[in-house]
Amino acid sequence: MEKLITVYHGSDKVVEQPVFGGGRRNNDFGYGFYCTASEEIAKEWAVSSLRDGFANRYTLDTEYLRVLNLNSPDYTILNWIAVLVEHRLFSVKTPVAGRAKRYLIDHFGVNVNAFDLITGYRADDSYFDYAESFLNNGISVEQLARAMRLGKLGEQIVIKSKFAFSRLKYEGFDIAEKDRYYVLRKARDDEANQLYWRILEEESDGLYIQDIMRGGIENDDPRIPANIFE
């Protein structure tokens, strides 16, 4: 990561002073200020079908920041899932899902609060559905890894610590027009869902969460796909 980077925060309002400790506890990585390196993606995140939004722009000095990159080869797809299930609210549809949540956190969890800055997948509606299907033993870990690369729905950069907030400088904003960016957002999501359903139609004899728990599989097992964003 370069020392000085530009990040964007998609919102329904202008945010000149991001507040440390704000946001929702049940976001992907807990409390934090959620951004992206892509202005276009930020604009898609900012709009709804009824209103325009704003792509707030900031520069961030990353020197001396402790950075957790969940999309690096140092981590697997299950590290990301473990972080997600620890913070997001999941629908536990089967008995195995409750055990799966505990197993993932215990064996694949990462303490995100030990870092100033985090990069990783953004669990919007599509990604969240993929993760929930895996937790409920509906898809294999190989299918999950393929699904995570579908549609290129976005990588997020999350400012976590008070120190990281102090290194963030507001630079202005651009309008995100709903008539353009909501269409792009929906098309991206629809494409990912279509590809996902194709994956579900294929037979998979790979590892399911129940296999992972029964086998006592750990993070260093070569059968667990690396969590690399493409």
C-alpha positions as CSV (number, residue, x, y, z in Angstrom):
1,M,0.0,0.0,0.0
2,E,1.3,3.5,-0.9
3,K,2.0,5.9,1.9
4,L,-0.6,8.5,0.7
5,I,-3.9,7.1,-0.8
6,T,-7.2,8.5,-1.9
7,V,-10.3,6.9,-0.5
8,Y,-14.1,7.6,-1.1
9,H,-17.1,7.2,1.1
10,G,-20.4,6.8,-0.5
11,S,-23.3,8.3,1.5
12,D,-26.6,10.1,1.2
13,K,-24.9,13.2,2.8
14,V,-21.7,15.1,2.7
15,V,-19.3,13.9,5.5
16,E,-16.6,16.5,6.2
17,Q,-15.7,15.2,9.6
18,P,-15.9,11.4,10.0
19,V,-16.5,10.5,13.6
20,F,-14.4,7.9,15.4
21,G,-16.6,5.3,17.1
22,G,-19.5,6.1,14.8
23,G,-21.3,3.8,12.4
24,R,-23.0,0.5,13.3
25,R,-21.6,-2.3,15.4
26,N,-23.0,-4.9,13.1
27,N,-21.1,-3.7,10.0
28,D,-18.8,-6.2,8.3
29,F,-15.8,-5.4,10.5
30,G,-17.6,-3.7,13.4
31,Y,-17.3,0.0,14.1
32,G,-15.3,2.0,11.6
33,F,-15.5,4.4,8.6
34,Y,-16.1,2.4,5.5
35,C,-14.5,3.6,2.2
36,T,-13.3,2.3,-1.1
37,A,-10.4,3.2,-3.5
38,S,-12.9,3.4,-6.4
39,E,-14.9,6.6,-6.8
40,E,-17.3,4.8,-9.2
41,I,-18.0,2.1,-6.6
42,A,-18.5,4.7,-3.9
43,K,-21.1,6.4,-6.1
44,E,-22.9,3.1,-6.6
45,W,-22.9,2.6,-2.8
46,A,-24.2,6.1,-2.3
47,V,-27.4,6.0,-4.3
48,S,-30.8,4.4,-3.9
49,S,-33.6,4.1,-6.5
50,L,-35.2,7.2,-5.0
51,R,-32.3,9.6,-4.4
52,D,-28.9,10.9,-5.5
53,G,-25.9,10.5,-3.2
54,F,-22.4,11.8,-2.6
55,A,-19.0,10.3,-3.1
56,N,-17.0,12.0,-0.3
57,R,-13.2,12.1,-1.1
58,Y,-10.4,12.0,1.4
59,T,-6.6,11.5,1.4
60,L,-5.3,9.1,4.0
61,D,-1.7,9.0,5.2
62,T,-1.0,5.2,5.9
63,E,2.5,5.6,7.2
64,Y,2.8,4.0,10.7
65,L,-0.7,2.5,10.4
66,R,-1.2,-1.2,11.3
67,V,-2.9,-2.6,8.2
68,L,-4.8,-5.8,8.0
69,N,-5.3,-6.9,4.4
70,L,-7.8,-9.8,4.5
71,N,-7.5,-10.2,0.7
72,S,-3.7,-10.9,0.8
73,P,-2.4,-14.5,0.4
74,D,-1.6,-14.5,4.2
75,Y,-5.3,-15.1,4.8
76,T,-7.9,-17.6,3.5
77,I,-11.6,-17.1,2.5
78,L,-12.5,-18.5,6.0
79,N,-10.7,-15.7,7.8
80,W,-13.0,-13.2,6.1
81,I,-16.0,-15.3,6.8
82,A,-15.0,-15.6,10.5
83,V,-14.7,-11.9,10.8
84,L,-18.1,-11.4,9.1
85,V,-20.0,-13.9,11.2
86,E,-18.5,-12.3,14.4
87,H,-20.0,-8.9,13.5
88,R,-22.9,-9.3,11.1
89,L,-26.3,-10.7,12.1
90,F,-26.9,-14.0,10.3
91,S,-30.0,-16.1,9.8
92,V,-29.2,-19.4,11.5
93,K,-31.5,-21.8,9.5
94,T,-30.0,-25.1,10.5
95,P,-28.5,-26.6,13.7
96,V,-25.1,-26.9,12.0
97,A,-25.1,-23.1,11.4
98,G,-24.8,-22.3,15.1
99,R,-21.9,-24.7,15.6
100,A,-20.3,-23.4,12.4
101,K,-20.4,-19.8,13.6
102,R,-18.6,-20.8,16.8
103,Y,-16.1,-23.0,15.0
104,L,-15.2,-20.3,12.4
105,I,-14.6,-17.6,15.1
106,D,-12.6,-19.9,17.3
107,H,-10.4,-21.4,14.5
108,F,-10.3,-18.7,11.8
109,G,-11.1,-15.4,13.6
110,V,-8.9,-12.3,13.4
111,N,-8.9,-9.6,16.0
112,V,-9.7,-6.6,13.7
113,N,-9.6,-4.2,16.6
114,A,-5.8,-4.7,16.8
115,F,-5.4,-2.8,13.5
116,D,-5.8,0.8,12.4
117,L,-6.9,0.0,8.8
118,I,-8.6,-3.0,7.2
119,T,-9.1,-3.9,3.6
120,G,-11.4,-6.8,2.5
121,Y,-14.5,-7.8,0.6
122,R,-17.6,-5.8,1.1
123,A,-20.5,-8.0,2.1
124,D,-23.4,-6.3,0.3
125,D,-26.6,-8.2,-0.3
126,S,-25.1,-10.7,-2.8
127,Y,-21.9,-11.4,-0.8
128,F,-23.9,-11.7,2.4
129,D,-26.1,-14.3,0.8
130,Y,-23.1,-16.4,-0.3
131,A,-21.6,-16.3,3.2
132,E,-25.0,-17.2,4.7
133,S,-25.4,-20.2,2.3
134,F,-21.9,-21.5,3.3
135,L,-22.7,-21.1,7.0
136,N,-25.9,-23.1,6.6
137,N,-24.0,-25.9,4.8
138,G,-25.6,-25.0,1.4
139,I,-22.4,-24.5,-0.6
140,S,-18.8,-25.7,-0.4
141,V,-15.9,-23.6,0.5
142,E,-14.7,-23.9,-3.1
143,Q,-18.0,-22.6,-4.4
144,L,-17.9,-19.8,-1.9
145,A,-14.4,-18.7,-3.1
146,R,-15.6,-18.7,-6.7
147,A,-18.8,-16.7,-5.7
148,M,-16.7,-14.1,-3.9
149,R,-15.0,-13.2,-7.2
150,L,-18.2,-12.7,-9.1
151,G,-19.5,-9.4,-10.3
152,K,-16.5,-7.5,-8.8
153,L,-18.8,-6.0,-6.2
154,G,-16.1,-4.1,-4.4
155,E,-13.3,-4.1,-1.9
156,Q,-13.6,-1.8,1.1
157,I,-11.1,0.1,3.1
158,V,-12.1,0.6,6.7
159,I,-10.6,3.2,9.0
160,K,-10.8,1.6,12.5
161,S,-8.6,3.4,15.1
162,K,-8.6,6.9,16.4
163,F,-5.0,7.3,15.1
164,A,-6.1,6.3,11.6
165,F,-9.0,8.9,11.8
166,S,-6.4,11.5,12.6
167,R,-4.6,10.7,9.3
168,L,-7.7,11.3,7.2
169,K,-8.2,14.6,5.4
170,Y,-11.4,15.6,3.7
171,E,-10.9,16.8,0.1
172,G,-14.4,17.4,-1.2
173,F,-17.2,15.5,-2.9
174,D,-18.9,14.6,-6.2
175,I,-22.6,14.1,-6.8
176,A,-23.7,10.5,-7.5
177,E,-26.7,10.6,-9.8
178,K,-29.3,7.9,-9.0
179,D,-30.4,7.7,-12.6
180,R,-27.0,6.5,-13.6
181,Y,-25.4,4.8,-10.6
182,Y,-28.4,2.9,-9.3
183,V,-28.7,1.2,-12.7
184,L,-25.0,0.3,-12.6
185,R,-25.3,-1.0,-9.1
186,K,-28.3,-3.1,-9.9
187,A,-26.7,-4.5,-13.1
188,R,-23.5,-5.4,-11.2
189,D,-25.6,-7.2,-8.5
190,D,-27.8,-9.0,-11.1
191,E,-24.8,-10.3,-13.0
192,A,-23.2,-11.7,-9.8
193,N,-26.5,-13.4,-8.8
194,Q,-26.8,-15.0,-12.3
195,L,-23.3,-16.4,-12.1
196,Y,-23.9,-17.5,-8.6
197,W,-26.9,-19.6,-9.6
198,R,-24.8,-21.2,-12.3
199,I,-22.3,-22.3,-9.7
200,L,-25.2,-23.8,-7.5
201,E,-26.3,-25.9,-10.5
202,E,-22.9,-27.5,-10.7
203,E,-22.2,-30.6,-8.5
204,S,-19.6,-30.0,-5.8
205,D,-17.8,-32.7,-3.9
206,G,-15.6,-30.1,-2.1
207,L,-15.5,-29.2,1.6
208,Y,-18.6,-28.0,3.3
209,I,-18.7,-26.4,6.7
210,Q,-19.8,-29.6,8.3
211,D,-16.8,-31.4,6.7
212,I,-14.5,-28.7,8.0
213,M,-15.8,-29.0,11.6
214,R,-15.8,-32.8,11.6
215,G,-12.3,-32.9,10.2
216,G,-11.0,-30.3,12.7
217,I,-9.6,-28.4,9.7
218,E,-7.4,-25.4,10.6
219,N,-6.3,-22.3,8.7
220,D,-3.2,-23.8,7.3
221,D,-5.0,-26.6,5.5
222,P,-4.1,-26.4,1.7
223,R,-7.6,-27.2,0.7
224,I,-8.9,-23.9,2.0
225,P,-8.8,-21.3,-0.9
226,A,-6.7,-18.2,-0.4
227,N,-8.8,-15.0,0.0
228,I,-7.4,-13.1,-2.9
229,F,-9.4,-10.3,-4.4
230,E,-9.2,-10.2,-8.2
